[in-house]
Amino acid sequence: MNNTGFGKGKILVPNVKDMTSWSVIACDQFSSQPQYWREVEELVKTNPSTLHMIIPDSGLWQPDLDQRIGALYRAMRTYSRRRMLEEVNDYIYVERRLHNGMIRSGIVGLVDLEKYDYHEDAGTPIRASERTTNLVQYRTMIRENAPLEVSHVMLLMDDRQDRVMSILRGHSGEMRPLYDFELMKDGGSIRGFLVTPEQSAAIDAALEQLADRRSFEEKYNMPDKETMVYAVGDGNMSLAAAKVHYENLKKNLSAEKMKNHPARYALCELVNLNDPSLEFEPINRMVFGVDTQNFIHQLERSCRISDQPVEGCQYVDMFCGGQQRRMWIQKPSSNMVTGSIQNFIDTYVQEFSGKVDYVHGSSIVQQLSAVKDNVGFIFPAMGKESLFETILIDNILPRKTFSMGKAEDKRFYLECHKIVK
């Protein structure tokens, strides 16, 4: 076991006939497209599935939330009792074929929550990439009495020499196959392998090297910053909820009991930021139910909008009533255009009205913004190569700043992890 905050551990792998039904996409995807989730329900039906172990964000605010949480607990206990989950105790090497045919390599393991902090002033080896929202409260509520967790968390490492994944890539023939199947709804396909003890030891050594203080300073030239080894790419709210749950448990248990408590660890997949298959895309904004004329007036006043290019200024494309307008912000409230627009939206919604949602892709923004009382924003892409430096300098990014690829390429729930003794 290495000391970087990400390591091997006990992981539960499904043993079911229909793996395609078992594995569903992250709960925070397609939150403005409930039809997607209705189609998933039709595909899954009553088959064993991680769909029965999660609550999609699109349904979090429904009045039967307590009953739905109880139902997912029962599903978790049923799958455990019927021995649908096999325990393995090491890293799992994952090859995900994306919608475009490219292969994304990953390592499924466990985060030590003692080495992770989601607050803005964090100095831990593992840090959040974006601010938390009230979703953490809901995710913590779901986790509170859950016997298991499923995870869509993707952890990023800035391994510029590809030292970690090169240990595994091209060597799956030496490993024990665990699963190989097609994912539903244009999700591509996925293969998983249990790594060998020799490969596991090599991974630990490579991760320790990645966390070396001298290597950190040479890479980022920031001697005044605490060493950061990993950044949370996807699943910031879920990992923060795992941390809150763990800290709540610590209040009522002795230090000795918490030392190796399973809830100290959270399941995730580690991916190299520099993997060619990993593309960053902006997460766009939709604002529903506003007086569009007043909304635009307040935006122009608050951010000093120009319709002509202004050198050095942030820009964004706004869509309203079927019209596109590119605007330059002369009075930004954040170092990133996403933050400037988000800050304005937050203030406007609080003072006037409206509801904001976070949308992948541009076509759905154009479609929804054509509807009366809706406004959409499409942001320029953020270069992934600047992610770690940006977090080190600015501490944390505005929430929902970037997406690691298209919605269909997000992590699907698959493996499980026991979080109760």
Secondary structure, DSSP 4 states (H G I P E B T S, - for coil): --SSSEE--EEEEE--S-HHHH--B-TTSSTT-HHHHHHHHHHHTTS--GGGG---GGGTTSTTHHHHHHHHHHHHHHHHHTT-EEEEES-EEEEEE-TTS-EEEEEEEEEEGGGEE-STT--SSEE-SB---THHHHHHHHHTT-SEEE---EEEE--TT-TTGGGTTT-GGGSEEEEEEEPSTT--EEEEEEPPHHHHHHHHHHHHHHT-HHHHHHHH--TTSPP--EEEEE-HHHHHHHHHHHHHHHTTS-HHHHHT-GGGEEEEEEEETT-TT--EEEEEEEEES--HHHHHHHHHHHHTEESS--TT-EEEEEEETTEEEEEEESS-SSSSHHHHHHHHHHHHHHHS--EEEEEESSHHHHHHHTSTT-EEEEPPPPPGGGHHHHHHHHSSBPTT-EEES-GGGSPBP--EEE---
